[in-house]
Amino acid sequence: MEAQQDAAADRGLDKPIVIAGDAARRTERATLALARTRAQADLKDASVAAHRTMLEQAIAHLDRRIASLEIPNPKTKNPKPK
C-alpha cells in the first residue's frame, strides 16, 4: 500500500503547476479561438460586403484579444534585436 502511495506521489511531481490566473487565461483563449473559428467560417460564406467587413473586423479584434492572453514560456528566451 505504501508503495502505491509513493508511486502516486511521484506521478504528481511530473505534472505542471497551473496557476489559477493561467487556467482562466487559457480558458478564455480557447473560447476566443472558437469564436474566431466560427467567424472565419461565416466569412467564408458571407456575400454581402458590409457583413464581410464586420466579420473581418471581428476577427481582427479576436486576434488582438488572443494575442493579449498569450502566456510567455519561461523556457523560451526572446531574441534581442540587433
Backbone as CSV, one residue per row, in Angstrom:
resi,resn,N_x,N_y,N_z,CA_x,CA_y,CA_z,C_x,C_y,C_z
1,MET,0.834,-1.196,0.000,0.000,0.000,0.000,0.877,1.257,0.000
2,GLU,1.919,1.244,0.808,2.808,2.407,0.882,3.509,2.640,-0.459
3,ALA,3.848,1.575,-1.135,4.492,1.693,-2.443,3.543,2.350,-3.447
4,GLN,2.264,2.011,-3.355,1.278,2.619,-4.250,1.152,4.114,-3.975
5,GLN,1.168,4.503,-2.723,1.078,5.915,-2.363,2.309,6.669,-2.853
6,ASP,3.479,6.054,-2.698,4.704,6.683,-3.189,4.673,6.842,-4.700
7,ALA,4.187,5.821,-5.392,4.097,5.889,-6.847,3.130,6.980,-7.276
8,ALA,2.011,7.093,-6.587,1.036,8.141,-6.908,1.637,9.524,-6.658
9,ALA,2.377,9.659,-5.579,3.005,10.945,-5.272,4.051,11.282,-6.314
10,ASP,4.801,10.288,-6.779,5.815,10.517,-7.803,5.195,10.977,-9.109
11,ARG,4.059,10.403,-9.461,3.391,10.825,-10.699,2.957,12.279,-10.615
12,GLY,2.583,12.727,-9.459,2.150,14.112,-9.279,3.271,15.106,-9.476
13,LEU,4.497,14.690,-9.293,5.629,15.605,-9.451,5.859,15.976,-10.904
14,ASP,5.435,15.121,-11.820,5.642,15.389,-13.237,4.628,16.361,-13.821
15,LYS,3.563,16.600,-13.107,2.514,17.481,-13.617,2.942,18.940,-13.484
16,PRO,2.659,19.753,-14.511,2.984,21.173,-14.387,2.059,21.848,-13.377
17,ILE,2.590,22.803,-12.699,1.791,23.565,-11.743,0.997,24.599,-12.524
18,VAL,-0.317,24.575,-12.350,-1.187,25.514,-13.054,-1.669,26.557,-12.058
19,ILE,-1.357,27.787,-12.349,-1.792,28.892,-11.510,-3.214,29.257,-11.931
20,ALA,-4.044,29.628,-10.973,-5.461,29.914,-11.254,-5.618,30.946,-12.370
21,GLY,-4.839,31.993,-12.350,-4.929,33.018,-13.389,-4.581,32.466,-14.758
22,ASP,-3.582,31.565,-14.811,-3.208,30.951,-16.080,-4.318,30.059,-16.605
23,ALA,-4.966,29.332,-15.711,-6.060,28.456,-16.124,-7.206,29.280,-16.709
24,ALA,-7.537,30.378,-16.054,-8.609,31.242,-16.557,-8.221,31.848,-17.897
25,ARG,-6.954,32.224,-18.021,-6.471,32.819,-19.281,-6.536,31.789,-20.407
26,ARG,-6.154,30.559,-20.106,-6.218,29.502,-21.127,-7.662,29.229,-21.543
27,THR,-8.562,29.234,-20.580,-9.975,29.010,-20.885,-10.517,30.121,-21.762
28,GLU,-10.193,31.364,-21.413,-10.668,32.490,-22.222,-10.058,32.443,-23.616
29,ARG,-8.783,32.085,-23.701,-8.121,31.998,-25.004,-8.792,30.932,-25.870
30,ALA,-9.126,29.790,-25.280,-9.797,28.723,-26.024,-11.170,29.181,-26.507
31,THR,-11.893,29.911,-25.673,-13.205,30.436,-26.053,-13.079,31.415,-27.212
32,LEU,-12.092,32.294,-27.131,-11.874,33.266,-28.206,-11.450,32.569,-29.497
33,ALA,-10.645,31.528,-29.385,-10.217,30.789,-30.575,-11.417,30.120,-31.250
34,LEU,-12.334,29.598,-30.453,-13.552,29.013,-31.031,-14.400,30.074,-31.731
35,ALA,-14.517,31.239,-31.106,-15.278,32.338,-31.715,-14.625,32.771,-33.022
36,ARG,-13.282,32.785,-33.040,-12.566,33.170,-34.252,-12.803,32.146,-35.364
37,THR,-12.789,30.874,-35.008,-13.040,29.815,-35.990,-14.434,29.963,-36.588
38,ARG,-15.398,30.270,-35.749,-16.774,30.461,-36.228,-16.867,31.676,-37.144
39,ALA,-16.240,32.776,-36.740,-16.276,33.996,-37.558,-15.586,33.751,-38.904
40,GLN,-14.489,33.000,-38.885,-13.770,32.684,-40.125,-14.653,31.853,-41.054
41,ALA,-15.389,30.895,-40.497,-16.299,30.082,-41.303,-17.435,30.933,-41.864
42,ASP,-17.951,31.847,-41.047,-19.016,32.742,-41.514,-18.496,33.650,-42.622
43,LEU,-17.259,34.115,-42.493,-16.662,34.989,-43.507,-16.541,34.259,-44.841
44,LYS,-16.209,33.002,-44.777,-16.076,32.197,-45.995,-17.389,32.167,-46.778
45,ASP,-18.510,32.155,-46.073,-19.819,32.065,-46.723,-20.501,33.411,-46.937
46,ALA,-19.943,34.485,-46.378,-20.597,35.797,-46.460,-20.474,36.370,-47.871
47,SER,-21.575,36.938,-48.344,-21.558,37.526,-49.688,-21.836,39.028,-49.671
48,VAL,-22.462,39.529,-48.630,-22.760,40.954,-48.526,-21.518,41.673,-48.000
49,ALA,-21.116,42.741,-48.692,-19.876,43.440,-48.362,-19.852,43.943,-46.910
50,ALA,-20.954,44.487,-46.451,-20.997,45.022,-45.088,-20.829,43.898,-44.050
51,HIS,-21.415,42.761,-44.343,-21.288,41.618,-43.437,-19.845,41.109,-43.420
52,ARG,-19.223,41.047,-44.608,-17.823,40.623,-44.694,-16.925,41.576,-43.908
53,THR,-17.169,42.873,-44.046,-16.375,43.871,-43.326,-16.526,43.692,-41.823
54,MET,-17.744,43.494,-41.369,-18.000,43.309,-39.942,-17.276,42.064,-39.422
55,LEU,-17.315,40.975,-40.190,-16.644,39.747,-39.776,-15.122,39.916,-39.764
56,GLU,-14.590,40.623,-40.747,-13.141,40.879,-40.778,-12.711,41.700,-39.566
57,GLN,-13.521,42.685,-39.207,-13.213,43.492,-38.022,-13.304,42.649,-36.748
58,ALA,-14.302,41.780,-36.689,-14.464,40.910,-35.520,-13.273,39.966,-35.390
59,ILE,-12.815,39.413,-36.497,-11.662,38.511,-36.475,-10.413,39.257,-36.031
60,ALA,-10.228,40.477,-36.525,-9.068,41.277,-36.116,-9.113,41.556,-34.607
61,HIS,-10.306,41.872,-34.117,-10.464,42.131,-32.683,-10.165,40.868,-31.871
62,LEU,-10.673,39.731,-32.321,-10.405,38.462,-31.632,-8.910,38.146,-31.651
63,ASP,-8.250,38.404,-32.773,-6.802,38.176,-32.857,-6.044,39.014,-31.830
64,ARG,-6.451,40.273,-31.682,-5.791,41.144,-30.697,-6.024,40.630,-29.277
65,ARG,-7.242,40.205,-28.997,-7.533,39.688,-27.646,-6.783,38.396,-27.373
66,ILE,-6.706,37.523,-28.366,-5.964,36.271,-28.203,-4.485,36.578,-27.955
67,ALA,-3.935,37.503,-28.716,-2.524,37.865,-28.538,-2.269,38.443,-27.151
68,SER,-3.225,39.181,-26.621,-3.037,39.777,-25.300,-3.083,38.735,-24.185
69,LEU,-3.623,37.558,-24.489,-3.735,36.497,-23.487,-2.604,35.478,-23.564
70,GLU,-1.700,35.648,-24.509,-0.605,34.694,-24.647,0.192,34.638,-23.355
71,ILE,0.502,33.453,-22.931,1.291,33.238,-21.720,2.723,33.001,-22.161
72,PRO,3.636,33.869,-21.753,5.023,33.681,-22.180,5.599,32.392,-21.601
73,ASN,6.371,31.697,-22.403,7.014,30.470,-21.969,8.340,30.844,-21.317
74,PRO,8.515,30.567,-20.028,9.741,30.975,-19.350,10.967,30.236,-19.890
75,LYS,10.787,29.106,-20.560,11.910,28.370,-21.102,12.411,28.971,-22.413
76,THR,11.567,29.783,-23.059,11.925,30.399,-24.323,12.383,31.827,-24.060
77,LYS,13.563,32.124,-24.537,14.077,33.477,-24.362,13.737,34.289,-25.601
78,ASN,13.325,35.524,-25.405,13.044,36.411,-26.522,14.358,36.892,-27.105
79,PRO,14.514,36.760,-28.427,15.749,37.246,-29.018,15.801,38.775,-28.956
80,LYS,16.968,39.274,-28.667,17.138,40.719,-28.580,17.414,41.263,-29.977
81,PRO,16.753,42.362,-30.344,17.004,42.948,-31.664,18.409,43.504,-31.742
82,LYS,19.007,43.387,-32.927,20.378,43.895,-33.116,20.372,45.292,-33.639
